[in-house]
């Protein structure tokens, strides 16, 4: 997992290094923000890693204390019986009888091949999601969309991948694509928070189109699906009090 995260960070840094020398002031400011986010993530990772190493060092000290020798004999050391000694040396040798009906080699090869393909697909899905989430956190939504689309193509039933893809399209203001994914998500997911996020996003799409009554219905359903999710209530209030401009919360902070 960490390999994929840092591979994504290196790709982003490489892209910044290519475009930075030729960027105008506006573009350079955006690249500086992305670089700051990379630096913050790197510093945070190092800090967490150092804390983990400190805890590991404390555990090793406790481990050494627990296994200090008593009367010259380590706690873990136990005299081995003759049978244990023989077992450790590999005795007795057991020769299995040949089964009367040997398994078909073709089936075994087929099963191993299928398992290998499943593992490869799972690794590709994990890599696509990790890279997509990395770009998403850096607000590079166009790049994130490519990886989330690959994840959905690999696993159409993966609701998390579809949730991230729909939210990415929300930030890209590609409302039609976002609506398609969220409508499918709310029909199939049993996860209350994901259902609430999907309904809230559908409400935002209707609000953008100025279909405020439909938007309010979606926001109410989102709040009902997960009462702890407060964005739908804020969106509902914004629709009620709007004066030509809406302030909408997509809910991406919950991802």
Number of C-alpha atoms within 10 A of each C-alpha: 10 8 10 16 17 15 16 19 21 13 13 21 15 12 12 18 13 11 13 17 9 10 14 10 10 9 13 16 13 14 20 14 14 20 18 13 15 19 13 12 13 13 12 12 11 12 12 11 12 12 11 12 12 12 12 12 12 11 12 12 11 11 11 10 10 12 13 13 13 8 7 7 11 12 12 9 9 8 7 10 9 9 11 12 12 12 12 11 9 10 11 10 7 7 6 6 6 7 7 6 6 7 9 8 9 9 10 11 11 11 12 12 12 12 12 12 12 12 12 12 15 15 13 15 21 15 21 23 25 24 22 29 25 23 24 23 16 17 16 18 21 15 16 25 22 16 22 27 20 19 27 21 14 16 15 12 13 15 21 17 25 23 24 26 29 28 29 27 20 22 17 15 13 14 20 12 16 25 23 12 20 25 16 14 24 20 10 11 16 11 14 16 19 22 24 27 30 30 27 32 30 28 30 32 25 20 23 17 11 13 14 18 15 16 26 23 16 25 29 20 18 28 21 14 18 17 16 10 18 14 22 31 18 14 24 24 16 17 24 13 11 11 8 6 10 17 13 21 17 21 18 16 8 10 14
